[in-house]
Amino acid sequence: MNQFASGTGGATSIILNAGKARIQGVEFEATAVPVDGLTLSGSVGYTDPKFKEFAFRDPATNMIIDVADEARFSNVPKWNYNVSAQYQFPSFGFGELLAQANYSYRSKMYFFPLDRVNIFNEDIASPGQGTLSARLTLSEIALGGTGAMMEISAWGENLADNDKLLYGIDFGGLGFGGASFAEPRSFGIDVKFSY
Protein backbone atom coordinates (compact mmCIF):
# COMPACT_ATOMS: atom_id res chain seq x y z
CA MET A 1 0.00 0.00 0.00
CA ASN A 2 1.06 3.62 -0.53
CA GLN A 3 2.06 5.72 2.48
CA PHE A 4 2.57 9.42 1.88
CA ALA A 5 5.30 11.02 3.98
CA SER A 6 6.74 14.52 4.14
CA GLY A 7 9.45 16.35 6.00
CA THR A 8 12.10 19.02 5.71
CA GLY A 9 13.74 17.00 2.93
CA GLY A 10 10.56 17.05 0.83
CA ALA A 11 7.65 14.70 0.22
CA THR A 12 7.50 11.16 -1.07
CA SER A 13 5.25 8.14 -1.41
CA ILE A 14 6.50 4.96 0.26
CA ILE A 15 5.33 1.46 -0.66
CA LEU A 16 4.54 -0.54 2.48
CA ASN A 17 3.56 -4.15 3.03
CA ALA A 18 1.10 -3.74 5.85
CA GLY A 19 1.18 -7.46 6.64
CA LYS A 20 -2.28 -8.93 7.05
CA ALA A 21 -5.85 -7.67 6.67
CA ARG A 22 -9.43 -8.91 6.65
CA ILE A 23 -12.15 -7.25 4.60
CA GLN A 24 -15.74 -8.35 4.95
CA GLY A 25 -19.06 -6.79 4.13
CA VAL A 26 -22.45 -7.17 2.57
CA GLU A 27 -24.36 -5.52 -0.25
CA PHE A 28 -28.04 -5.54 -1.19
CA GLU A 29 -29.68 -4.35 -4.40
CA ALA A 30 -33.34 -4.15 -5.37
CA THR A 31 -35.35 -3.00 -8.35
CA ALA A 32 -39.13 -2.55 -8.54
CA VAL A 33 -41.54 -1.60 -11.32
CA PRO A 34 -44.73 -0.67 -9.39
CA VAL A 35 -46.54 0.76 -12.44
CA ASP A 36 -45.86 0.86 -16.16
CA GLY A 37 -43.01 3.20 -16.98
CA LEU A 38 -41.80 3.69 -13.39
CA THR A 39 -38.62 1.95 -12.22
CA LEU A 40 -37.38 2.30 -8.65
CA SER A 41 -34.01 0.93 -7.63
CA GLY A 42 -31.70 1.07 -4.68
CA SER A 43 -28.64 -0.47 -3.12
CA VAL A 44 -26.89 -0.44 0.24
CA GLY A 45 -23.43 -1.67 1.08
CA TYR A 46 -21.43 -2.13 4.27
CA THR A 47 -17.68 -2.77 4.34
CA ASP A 48 -15.75 -3.70 7.48
CA PRO A 49 -12.00 -3.63 6.74
CA LYS A 50 -9.53 -4.34 9.52
CA PHE A 51 -5.78 -4.69 9.61
CA LYS A 52 -4.77 -7.83 11.48
CA GLU A 53 -1.12 -6.90 11.22
CA PHE A 54 0.53 -3.62 10.20
CA ALA A 55 4.32 -3.48 10.39
CA PHE A 56 5.65 0.05 10.94
CA ARG A 57 9.19 1.26 11.52
CA ASP A 58 9.14 3.60 14.51
CA PRO A 59 11.37 6.55 13.56
CA ALA A 60 12.17 7.21 17.25
CA THR A 61 13.57 3.73 17.94
CA ASN A 62 14.11 2.36 14.40
CA MET A 63 12.26 -0.76 15.57
CA ILE A 64 9.47 -2.51 13.65
CA ILE A 65 6.23 -2.35 15.62
CA ASP A 66 2.69 -3.59 14.91
CA VAL A 67 0.21 -0.69 14.69
CA ALA A 68 -2.77 -2.66 13.35
CA ASP A 69 -4.99 -1.42 16.18
CA GLU A 70 -4.65 2.21 15.04
CA ALA A 71 -4.38 1.83 11.25
CA ARG A 72 -7.33 2.59 9.01
CA PHE A 73 -8.05 1.50 5.46
CA SER A 74 -7.74 4.49 3.16
CA ASN A 75 -10.39 5.41 0.58
CA VAL A 76 -12.87 2.84 1.97
CA PRO A 77 -16.15 4.16 3.46
CA LYS A 78 -18.01 1.79 5.77
CA TRP A 79 -21.45 2.62 4.37
CA ASN A 80 -22.77 3.55 0.96
CA TYR A 81 -26.22 3.58 -0.54
CA ASN A 82 -28.01 4.71 -3.66
CA VAL A 83 -31.68 5.27 -4.54
CA SER A 84 -33.03 6.21 -7.95
CA ALA A 85 -36.30 6.67 -9.76
CA GLN A 86 -36.91 6.66 -13.50
CA TYR A 87 -40.16 7.32 -15.33
CA GLN A 88 -40.70 6.67 -19.04
CA PHE A 89 -43.68 8.75 -20.14
CA PRO A 90 -46.12 7.36 -22.70
CA SER A 91 -45.00 8.15 -26.23
CA PHE A 92 -45.87 11.65 -27.46
CA GLY A 93 -45.59 10.69 -31.12
CA PHE A 94 -42.84 13.26 -31.71
CA GLY A 95 -40.41 11.91 -29.11
CA GLU A 96 -39.84 9.82 -25.98
CA LEU A 97 -39.65 11.59 -22.60
CA LEU A 98 -37.65 10.07 -19.73
CA ALA A 99 -37.25 11.57 -16.24
CA GLN A 100 -34.57 10.38 -13.83
CA ALA A 101 -33.53 11.29 -10.28
CA ASN A 102 -30.73 9.78 -8.22
CA TYR A 103 -29.36 10.17 -4.69
CA SER A 104 -26.18 8.50 -3.51
CA TYR A 105 -24.41 8.61 -0.15
CA ARG A 106 -21.19 7.35 1.37
CA SER A 107 -19.99 7.59 4.95
CA LYS A 108 -16.76 9.15 6.26
CA MET A 109 -13.58 8.18 4.46
CA TYR A 110 -9.92 8.58 5.38
CA PHE A 111 -7.16 9.10 2.83
CA PHE A 112 -4.21 7.80 4.88
CA PRO A 113 -3.90 4.82 7.23
CA LEU A 114 -1.82 6.24 10.10
CA ASP A 115 -2.40 9.43 12.09
CA ARG A 116 1.09 9.13 13.57
CA VAL A 117 2.55 9.68 10.09
CA ASN A 118 -0.11 11.97 8.64
CA ILE A 119 -0.93 14.28 11.53
CA PHE A 120 -3.73 16.10 9.66
CA ASN A 121 -5.42 12.85 8.64
CA GLU A 122 -8.50 13.51 10.77
CA ASP A 123 -8.77 17.13 9.60
CA ILE A 124 -8.67 16.32 5.88
CA ALA A 125 -10.83 13.17 6.04
CA SER A 126 -13.86 13.29 3.76
CA PRO A 127 -17.05 13.46 5.88
CA GLY A 128 -20.17 11.50 5.07
CA GLN A 129 -21.71 13.12 2.02
CA GLY A 130 -24.51 12.67 -0.47
CA THR A 131 -25.15 13.70 -4.04
CA LEU A 132 -28.52 14.47 -5.63
CA SER A 133 -28.81 14.60 -9.41
CA ALA A 134 -31.63 14.65 -11.95
CA ARG A 135 -32.06 14.48 -15.74
CA LEU A 136 -34.98 15.00 -18.14
CA THR A 137 -34.43 13.62 -21.64
CA LEU A 138 -36.52 13.96 -24.78
CA SER A 139 -35.23 11.51 -27.37
CA GLU A 140 -36.19 10.00 -30.72
CA ILE A 141 -36.98 13.42 -32.19
CA ALA A 142 -37.12 12.95 -35.96
CA LEU A 143 -35.50 15.70 -38.03
CA GLY A 144 -37.74 15.91 -41.06
CA GLY A 145 -37.55 13.00 -43.47
CA THR A 146 -33.74 12.81 -43.29
CA GLY A 147 -33.63 9.80 -40.98
CA ALA A 148 -31.58 11.87 -38.52
CA MET A 149 -32.62 11.93 -34.86
CA MET A 150 -32.08 14.43 -32.06
CA GLU A 151 -31.96 14.04 -28.26
CA ILE A 152 -32.17 16.90 -25.75
CA SER A 153 -31.40 16.51 -22.05
CA ALA A 154 -31.65 19.03 -19.21
CA TRP A 155 -29.69 17.98 -16.14
CA GLY A 156 -28.62 19.09 -12.69
CA GLU A 157 -25.73 17.78 -10.60
CA ASN A 158 -25.08 18.21 -6.86
CA LEU A 159 -28.53 19.78 -6.55
CA ALA A 160 -28.22 20.12 -2.76
CA ASP A 161 -25.01 22.12 -3.36
CA ASN A 162 -22.98 20.11 -0.86
CA ASP A 163 -19.31 20.89 -0.30
CA LYS A 164 -18.10 17.50 -1.50
CA LEU A 165 -14.54 16.81 -0.39
CA LEU A 166 -12.92 14.63 -3.06
CA TYR A 167 -9.37 14.23 -1.79
CA GLY A 168 -7.13 15.39 1.01
CA ILE A 169 -3.35 15.61 1.13
CA ASP A 170 -1.34 15.74 4.34
CA PHE A 171 1.99 17.57 4.39
CA GLY A 172 2.14 17.03 8.15
CA GLY A 173 5.93 17.04 8.24
CA LEU A 174 5.84 20.52 6.70
CA GLY A 175 3.05 21.76 8.97
CA PHE A 176 0.03 21.90 6.67
CA GLY A 177 -2.53 19.87 4.75
CA GLY A 178 -4.96 20.57 1.93
CA ALA A 179 -8.08 19.30 0.23
CA SER A 180 -9.81 19.44 -3.14
CA PHE A 181 -13.56 19.66 -3.63
CA ALA A 182 -16.05 18.63 -6.30
CA GLU A 183 -17.90 21.18 -8.41
CA PRO A 184 -20.78 23.05 -6.73
CA ARG A 185 -24.38 22.78 -7.93
CA SER A 186 -24.42 22.80 -11.72
CA PHE A 187 -26.97 22.68 -14.52
CA GLY A 188 -26.69 21.99 -18.20
CA ILE A 189 -28.31 21.01 -21.46
CA ASP A 190 -27.00 18.29 -23.77
CA VAL A 191 -28.02 18.04 -27.42
CA LYS A 192 -27.13 14.95 -29.46
CA PHE A 193 -27.65 14.23 -33.13
CA SER A 194 -27.49 10.81 -34.79
CA TYR A 195 -27.45 10.17 -38.53
Secondary structure as a PSIPRED ss2 file (coil, helix, strand):
# PSIPRED VFORMAT (PSIPRED V4.0)

   1 M C   1.000  0.000  0.000
   2 N E   0.000  0.000  1.000
   3 Q E   0.000  0.000  1.000
   4 F E   0.000  0.000  1.000
   5 A E   0.000  0.000  1.000
   6 S E   0.000  0.000  1.000
   7 G E   0.000  0.000  1.000
   8 T C   1.000  0.000  0.000
   9 G C   1.000  0.000  0.000
  10 G E   0.000  0.000  1.000
  11 A E   0.000  0.000  1.000
  12 T E   0.000  0.000  1.000
  13 S E   0.000  0.000  1.000
  14 I E   0.000  0.000  1.000
  15 I E   0.000  0.000  1.000
  16 L C   1.000  0.000  0.000
  17 N C   1.000  0.000  0.000
  18 A C   1.000  0.000  0.000
  19 G E   0.000  0.000  1.000
  20 K E   0.000  0.000  1.000
  21 A E   0.000  0.000  1.000
  22 R E   0.000  0.000  1.000
  23 I E   0.000  0.000  1.000
  24 Q E   0.000  0.000  1.000
  25 G E   0.000  0.000  1.000
  26 V E   0.000  0.000  1.000
  27 E E   0.000  0.000  1.000
  28 F E   0.000  0.000  1.000
  29 E E   0.000  0.000  1.000
  30 A E   0.000  0.000  1.000
  31 T E   0.000  0.000  1.000
  32 A E   0.000  0.000  1.000
  33 V C   1.000  0.000  0.000
  34 P C   1.000  0.000  0.000
  35 V C   1.000  0.000  0.000
  36 D C   1.000  0.000  0.000
  37 G C   1.000  0.000  0.000
  38 L E   0.000  0.000  1.000
  39 T E   0.000  0.000  1.000
  40 L E   0.000  0.000  1.000
  41 S E   0.000  0.000  1.000
  42 G E   0.000  0.000  1.000
  43 S E   0.000  0.000  1.000
  44 V E   0.000  0.000  1.000
  45 G E   0.000  0.000  1.000
  46 Y E   0.000  0.000  1.000
  47 T E   0.000  0.000  1.000
  48 D E   0.000  0.000  1.000
  49 P E   0.000  0.000  1.000
  50 K E   0.000  0.000  1.000
  51 F E   0.000  0.000  1.000
  52 K E   0.000  0.000  1.000
  53 E E   0.000  0.000  1.000
  54 F E   0.000  0.000  1.000
  55 A E   0.000  0.000  1.000
  56 F E   0.000  0.000  1.000
  57 R E   0.000  0.000  1.000
  58 D C   1.000  0.000  0.000
  59 P C   1.000  0.000  0.000
  60 A C   1.000  0.000  0.000
  61 T C   1.000  0.000  0.000
  62 N C   1.000  0.000  0.000
  63 M C   1.000  0.000  0.000
  64 I E   0.000  0.000  1.000
  65 I E   0.000  0.000  1.000
  66 D E   0.000  0.000  1.000
  67 V C   1.000  0.000  0.000
  68 A C   1.000  0.000  0.000
  69 D C   1.000  0.000  0.000
  70 E C   1.000  0.000  0.000
  71 A C   1.000  0.000  0.000
  72 R C   1.000  0.000  0.000
  73 F C   1.000  0.000  0.000
  74 S C   1.000  0.000  0.000
  75 N C   1.000  0.000  0.000
  76 V C   1.000  0.000  0.000
  77 P C   1.000  0.000  0.000
  78 K C   1.000  0.000  0.000
  79 W E   0.000  0.000  1.000
  80 N E   0.000  0.000  1.000
  81 Y E   0.000  0.000  1.000
  82 N E   0.000  0.000  1.000
  83 V E   0.000  0.000  1.000
  84 S E   0.000  0.000  1.000
  85 A E   0.000  0.000  1.000
  86 Q E   0.000  0.000  1.000
  87 Y E   0.000  0.000  1.000
  88 Q E   0.000  0.000  1.000
  89 F C   1.000  0.000  0.000
  90 P C   1.000  0.000  0.000
  91 S C   1.000  0.000  0.000
  92 F C   1.000  0.000  0.000
  93 G C   1.000  0.000  0.000
  94 F C   1.000  0.000  0.000
  95 G C   1.000  0.000  0.000
  96 E E   0.000  0.000  1.000
  97 L E   0.000  0.000  1.000
  98 L E   0.000  0.000  1.000
  99 A E   0.000  0.000  1.000
 100 Q E   0.000  0.000  1.000
 101 A E   0.000  0.000  1.000
 102 N E   0.000  0.000  1.000
 103 Y E   0.000  0.000  1.000
 104 S E   0.000  0.000  1.000
 105 Y E   0.000  0.000  1.000
 106 R E   0.000  0.000  1.000
 107 S C   1.000  0.000  0.000
 108 K C   1.000  0.000  0.000
 109 M E   0.000  0.000  1.000
 110 Y C   1.000  0.000  0.000
 111 F C   1.000  0.000  0.000
 112 F C   1.000  0.000  0.000
 113 P C   1.000  0.000  0.000
 114 L C   1.000  0.000  0.000
 115 D C   1.000  0.000  0.000
 116 R C   1.000  0.000  0.000
 117 V C   1.000  0.000  0.000
 118 N C   1.000  0.000  0.000
 119 I C   1.000  0.000  0.000
 120 F C   1.000  0.000  0.000
 121 N H   0.000  1.000  0.000
 122 E H   0.000  1.000  0.000
 123 D H   0.000  1.000  0.000
 124 I H   0.000  1.000  0.000
 125 A C   1.000  0.000  0.000
 126 S E   0.000  0.000  1.000
 127 P C   1.000  0.000  0.000
 128 G C   1.000  0.000  0.000
 129 Q E   0.000  0.000  1.000
 130 G E   0.000  0.000  1.000
 131 T E   0.000  0.000  1.000
 132 L E   0.000  0.000  1.000
 133 S E   0.000  0.000  1.000
 134 A E   0.000  0.000  1.000
 135 R E   0.000  0.000  1.000
 136 L E   0.000  0.000  1.000
 137 T E   0.000  0.000  1.000
 138 L E   0.000  0.000  1.000
 139 S E   0.000  0.000  1.000
 140 E E   0.000  0.000  1.000
 141 I E   0.000  0.000  1.000
 142 A E   0.000  0.000  1.000
 143 L C   1.000  0.000  0.000
 144 G C   1.000  0.000  0.000
 145 G C   1.000  0.000  0.000
 146 T C   1.000  0.000  0.000
 147 G C   1.000  0.000  0.000
 148 A C   1.000  0.000  0.000
 149 M E   0.000  0.000  1.000
 150 M E   0.000  0.000  1.000
 151 E E   0.000  0.000  1.000
 152 I E   0.000  0.000  1.000
 153 S E   0.000  0.000  1.000
 154 A E   0.000  0.000  1.000
 155 W E   0.000  0.000  1.000
 156 G E   0.000  0.000  1.000
 157 E E   0.000  0.000  1.000
 158 N C   1.000  0.000  0.000
 159 L C   1.000  0.000  0.000
 160 A C   1.000  0.000  0.000
 161 D C   1.000  0.000  0.000
 162 N C   1.000  0.000  0.000
 163 D C   1.000  0.000  0.000
 164 K C   1.000  0.000  0.000
 165 L E   0.000  0.000  1.000
 166 L E   0.000  0.000  1.000
 167 Y E   0.000  0.000  1.000
 168 G E   0.000  0.000  1.000
 169 I E   0.000  0.000  1.000
 170 D E   0.000  0.000  1.000
 171 F E   0.000  0.000  1.000
 172 G H   0.000  1.000  0.000
 173 G H   0.000  1.000  0.000
 174 L H   0.000  1.000  0.000
 175 G C   1.000  0.000  0.000
 176 F E   0.000  0.000  1.000
 177 G E   0.000  0.000  1.000
 178 G E   0.000  0.000  1.000
 179 A E   0.000  0.000  1.000
 180 S E   0.000  0.000  1.000
 181 F E   0.000  0.000  1.000
 182 A C   1.000  0.000  0.000
 183 E C   1.000  0.000  0.000
 184 P C   1.000  0.000  0.000
 185 R C   1.000  0.000  0.000
 186 S E   0.000  0.000  1.000
 187 F E   0.000  0.000  1.000
 188 G E   0.000  0.000  1.000
 189 I E   0.000  0.000  1.000
 190 D E   0.000  0.000  1.000
 191 V E   0.000  0.000  1.000
 192 K E   0.000  0.000  1.000
 193 F E   0.000  0.000  1.000
 194 S E   0.000  0.000  1.000
 195 Y C   1.000  0.000  0.000
